[in-house]
C-alpha cells in the first residue's frame, strides 16, 4: 500500500530506489517526463499539449532568441502588409525606431545617431571642398526624413499624427507603391529646398536639418491637388497648409520652411503627374513620367554640386 491507499492494478505499491526526481533525489515520484522518460516531482513538472515534461525538455524544445526574433519579425511584417495602408504605418514605425535610437544615443551624451542621419547642404559638396572628417554623403537627403529632434518630443508627434491623418487616405486613393514614391520624392524635394537656399544665404551650408516635415508637407500638397481634381472643397486643408507653413517663417522658430516649401512643390508636381497619367492604359507613361521627375530632381542636385562652390 502506498500513501495510505490500496494500489491500483499495475501500480507499484512502494517507491523503488529509482522512483525519485532526477533533480531532487530526496523527493519520490512515479511521474515520468513524456519526452526523456526521467522521473520528475511536482515541482519540476510542466504541463504541455503532449503531457507532462521536465524543465530541461521544455527549454530544449523552445526556439532560440534569434529564431524567436525572426518569427516575430515575420508575423509583424505579415500584419503590416495586411493593413490597408502598410506604407504609412511602415514609415511611422521606422521613424519611431529611429527616434528611440536617437533618444538612447542622446541620453548617453553622444547624439551619434542623429549626426549620422541628419542632412546639411555641406554633405552634397565635392569631397575636395569638405573638411577631412566629412565626406560626400548625398544619401542623407533620404535619411533626414526619418530623423527628428530629440529635444522637442512634439516634433515627431505632430509629424506622425499628420502622416496618420492624411497619409492613410492618400495611400488608399493612389495605391501603396505610388504613395511611397510620392513620399520619397517629396522628402528629397524638402532636402533640395534646404540645399538650394544656400544660393540665397551661403551661411546655411553647414546648418543641419532633420524631420519628415518636408515629405509630410508634400503629402498635404498632394492631397490638396487630389481634392481640386475631384472638385471637392479644399479650403480648410489649404488654410491648414498655409498656417503651418507660416509658422515656419516666424523668426527664431527653428523650423526649416525651405524644406516645407520644397516638399510642397515636389509633392504637388508628383501628384499632378500621377493624376495626368492615371488609368491602366497609361501605365507606361506614368512610369516614364516618374523616372523623368526623378532625373530632374537628381539634376537639380548636380547643378547645385557644380555651381555652388563658386559662391562659397
N, C-alpha and C positions, 0 to 999 in steps of 0.2 A: 504494500500500500504506500502511495506517495502523497505528501501534502494532506494527510488525513482523509483520503477518499479511496475508494476501490479503483484500481487501474482499469481502463477500458481495454477492449480486445486489441491485442497487438501493441499495447503501450508498455514500456518498461516500468516496473514497479518502483525501482530505485535508481538514483543517479549513478552512473558509472564514472570511472576515472577520466573519461574523455568528454563527459557531459558538462563542460564548463566553458564560459565565454572565452574566446581566443584573446580578447583584450583585457578581460578581468578574470583571472584564473580562480579567484575565490568565490565567483558567482556561478551557481549551477543553472543550466538551462537545457531544454530539449529542442529549442528553435534553431533551425539551420538557415543560413543565407541561401536564397534561391539561385545565386549566381556562382559562388565559390564553394558552397557546402560547409562552411565553417560554422561552429556553434556561436550564437550571439545572444546576449542577455537583453532584457527590455530596454536598457539604456542605449544599446548600440543598434537597435532595430530601426530601420527606416522603411516605412510602407511605400510601395510603388505599385504600378499597374500590373507587374508580373509577380507580385508577392512581397515578402519581407527581404530586404537587402541589408548588408552591413555597410558601415560608413565608408570603408575603403572602396567597395564596389560602386557605391553611388558616386564617389569622387572620380573614379576611373571612367564611368560612363558619361560624365559631363564633358562637353567640348571645352577646349582651351580658350583662353582670353581672346586670342586672335580670331578663332572661328566664331566666337560669340559676337565679337565686334563686326565681323564680316556679315554675319546673319542679320544683325540689327541694321547695318547699312543697306543690305538688300531689301529688307522689309520696309525701311523708311523710304527708299527710292521708289518702291512699287506704290506706296501710299501717296507720295508726292505726284507720281506720274498719273495716278488715278484721279487726281483733282481736276477740276475744270480749268484751273489756272496754275499749272505747275511752274511756269516760268516766273510768275510774280512771286509765288511762295519760295521758289528756289533762290531768287535774288535776295529776298528778305532773310532767308536762312544764312546765306553766305555773308551778308552784311552783319548779321548778329554774331556769327562765329568770329569774323574778323574783329568786330568791336570787343568781344571778350578777350581775344588775344592782345589787342591794343591795351585794354584796361589792365591786364595782368602785367604786361611789359611796363606800363606807366607806373604801376604800383611798386615795382622793383627799381624804378628810377632810371630806366634806360630809354623808353619810348622808341626802341629799335624797330618794332613792327610798324608804327606809324611812319617813321622816317624811311623805311624800306618801300612803302606803298604810296606815299603822297607824291604830288606832282608839282613841279615848278618849271617854268619855261627854260631854265638853265639846263635841264636834263635833255632838251632837244637840240642843244648846240653841238657842233662838231667837237670831238674829243680834244682837239688841239687847243680849243678855247676854254676848256674846263680845268678846274683845279685838279691836281694829281689824284685826290681821293674820290673824285666823281668820274662818272662815265656817261656815254651816250645811251640813255635809257628811255626811249620813247614809249615803251610799253606801260610806263607809269600813267599815261593818259587813260588807260583802261583800269588799272588797279586803283586809281584815286576815287573812282565812282563806287567802290565798295568799302571805302575808308571814311571814318567820321571822327569828329573831335571828341576826345575823351574828357575834356574839361567842361563840356556842356551836354548833359545827357539828352536834353530836348532836341539836339541836332539830329541824332539818329531816330528819336521817337517821332518827330514831325515828318521826317523823310519817309520812314516806313509806314506811317499812317496814311500819308498822301499816296504812296505807292499802292497800299492795300485798297484805298478808296477808289482810285482812278485806274490803276494798272489792271486790276482784275476785269473790269468792264471792257477796257480796250483790248485785252488779250482775248476775251471771249468774242469780240467783234471781228478782229483781223486774224486770229489764229496764233498758235504758240510760236512758230518759227519767225513769222513776220514781226511779232511783238518783240522777240528777243533782238532781232536785227535793229528794229527801231530804237530800242532802249540803248543798245551799244553805240549806234550811230549818234544818238542824242548825247550820250555821255562823252564820246570823243569830240562832238561839237562843243560841249562845255569846255573841254580842255583846250580846244582851238581858240575859243573866246578868250581864255586866260592868256594863251600864247600870243595871239595877235595884238592884244592890248599893249604888249611891250613896245610896239611901234609908237604908241602914244606916250607911254610912260616907261622908259627903259629901266627905271629903278625897280620895277616889279619883276625883273627877270629871275630873281632868286627868292621870290615870295612863294612859299608852299601853299598848296590848295588841297583840301580833302572834301569828300562828301558826294553823295548821289544826287545832289540838288540839280546839277545840270541835266542829268538824264531824266529826272522826275519832271523838271520844267518842260523837257521835250515831250514827255508823256501827256502833260496837261495841254500843251500846244497842239499835239496830235489829236487829243480828244476834242478840242475846240474846232479843229478842221473837220472832224467827223460830224460834229453837230451841225456845222454850217452846211456841209454837203447834204445832210439829211433834212435840212431846213427846220432844224429844231432850235428853239430859243436857247442861246448860249450866253445870255447877258450875265447871269450870275457867275458862270465859270470865267468869263472874260474879266469881270470885276475882281474875282479872287486872284486871278493870274496877275493883274495889274497891281493889286495891293501888295502881294508877296514880292513882286519884282521891285516895287517902290521901296519896300523896307530895306532891300539891299543897297539902295542909293543913299541911305542915311549915313552921314559921316561918322566914323568910329564904330559902325555896326559890326565890322569884321566879317562881312558877308561878300562873297565873290559874285557880284552882279554880272561880271563878264562871263562867268560860267553859266549863269542863268540865261543870259541873252544868247550865247552860243548854242546852248541846249534847245532853247525855244525855236530858234531859226532852223536848226538841222532837224528837230523833231517834226516841225510843221512841214518842211520840204519832203521829208521821208514819207509822211502820211499822205501828202498830196500825190506823191509818186505812186504809192500803193493804191490809192483810190482811182487814179487815172489809168492804171493797168489791171484793174480788178476783173475777175472772170476767168474761167478755165481756159478759154481760147487765147488769153493774153499772158499766159504764164511765162512764156519766153521773154516777152517784152518787159515783164515785171522783174525777172531775174537780171536781165541786161541793164535795166534802169538802176537797180540797186548796186550792181557792180560798178556802173559809171559813177554813181554817187559816192561809193567807197573810194574810187580812184580820185575823185575831186577832193575829198577830204584828205587823202594822202598827199596830193599835190599841194594843197594849202600848207601842209606841214613842211613839205620840201621847199616851197617858196620861202617860208619863214627860215628854214635851216640855212639857206644860202644868202638871203638878203639881210637878215637881222645883224649878223656880225659887223656890217658896215656902219651901223648906227650906235653900236655899243662902245 
